[in-house]
Amino acid sequence: MKYDAVVIEHLRITLLRLLEEQPGRVLNESILGDMSEGYGFAPSRDRLRTELRWLEEQGLVNLAGEACLVATLTERGEDVARCRVMVPGVKRPSPRR
């Protein structure tokens, strides 16, 4: 697997896990971008939007908004974040710390 594909898979599971950790399972793209930096990512706004839209296409998040996307984790997304379901293109998470 190419390096870029590995990084994207890791970014996707990181976004899902960040959403899963929130009480309402909701965050906007700006906060997700800032929080992902704590995990070694520095996605551009365009990259972050691309991955959020991909996650939406897979039924893992719902998106709202135009100027600033707001992502809400779906039940399926929570299952992926908790390692109950695998989705090609999303890194399988390791067991919780």
C-alpha positions as CSV (number, residue, x, y, z in Angstrom):
1,M,0.0,0.0,0.0
2,K,1.3,3.4,-0.9
3,Y,2.2,5.9,1.9
4,D,-0.5,8.4,0.9
5,A,-3.2,5.7,1.2
6,V,-2.0,4.6,4.6
7,V,-2.0,8.2,5.9
8,I,-5.5,8.8,4.6
9,E,-6.8,5.6,6.3
10,H,-5.2,6.7,9.5
11,L,-6.7,10.2,9.2
12,R,-10.2,8.8,8.6
13,I,-10.2,6.6,11.7
14,T,-8.8,9.5,13.7
15,L,-11.7,11.7,12.6
16,L,-14.2,9.0,13.5
17,R,-12.6,8.5,16.9
18,L,-12.5,12.2,17.6
19,L,-16.2,12.4,16.9
20,E,-16.9,9.3,19.0
21,E,-15.2,10.9,22.0
22,Q,-17.6,13.9,22.0
23,P,-20.7,13.8,24.1
24,G,-23.0,14.8,21.2
25,R,-20.8,13.0,18.6
26,V,-20.7,16.3,16.7
27,L,-17.8,18.6,15.7
28,N,-17.2,21.2,13.0
29,E,-14.4,20.8,10.4
30,S,-12.3,23.6,12.0
31,I,-12.2,21.8,15.4
32,L,-11.6,18.4,13.7
33,G,-8.6,19.9,11.8
34,D,-7.2,21.4,15.0
35,M,-7.7,18.3,17.1
36,S,-6.2,16.0,14.4
37,E,-2.9,17.9,14.7
38,G,-2.5,16.4,18.1
39,Y,-2.3,13.0,16.4
40,G,0.4,14.0,13.9
41,F,-1.8,15.2,11.0
42,A,-1.9,18.6,9.4
43,P,-4.6,18.3,6.8
44,S,-5.5,21.3,4.6
45,R,-9.1,22.5,4.8
46,D,-9.6,20.9,1.3
47,R,-8.1,17.5,2.4
48,L,-10.3,17.5,5.5
49,R,-13.5,18.3,3.5
50,T,-12.6,15.6,1.0
51,E,-12.2,13.0,3.8
52,L,-15.4,14.1,5.6
53,R,-17.4,13.9,2.4
54,W,-15.9,10.4,1.8
55,L,-16.9,9.4,5.3
56,E,-20.4,10.7,4.5
57,E,-20.6,8.6,1.3
58,Q,-19.8,5.5,3.4
59,G,-22.6,6.3,5.8
60,L,-20.1,7.0,8.7
61,V,-21.0,10.6,9.3
62,N,-23.7,13.1,8.4
63,L,-22.6,16.5,7.2
64,A,-24.4,19.9,7.5
65,G,-23.5,23.4,6.6
66,E,-21.8,25.1,3.7
67,A,-19.2,27.6,4.9
68,C,-18.1,25.3,7.8
69,L,-19.1,21.7,7.6
70,V,-20.5,20.1,10.8
71,A,-20.0,16.4,11.1
72,T,-22.2,14.1,13.2
73,L,-21.1,10.5,13.7
74,T,-23.7,7.9,12.6
75,E,-24.3,4.6,14.3
76,R,-22.3,2.9,11.6
77,G,-19.5,5.4,12.1
78,E,-19.5,4.6,15.9
79,D,-19.3,0.9,15.1
80,V,-16.2,1.5,13.0
81,A,-14.6,3.8,15.6
82,R,-15.2,1.1,18.2
83,C,-13.7,-1.7,16.0
84,R,-17.0,-3.5,15.7
85,V,-17.2,-3.1,11.9
86,M,-14.5,-2.8,9.3
87,V,-14.8,-0.5,6.2
88,P,-12.2,-0.7,3.4
89,G,-10.4,2.7,3.2
90,V,-10.5,3.2,7.0
91,K,-7.7,2.0,9.2
92,R,-8.9,-0.7,11.6
93,P,-8.4,0.8,15.0
94,S,-6.3,-0.7,17.6
95,P,-8.0,-1.6,20.9
96,R,-8.6,1.3,23.1
97,R,-5.8,2.5,25.2
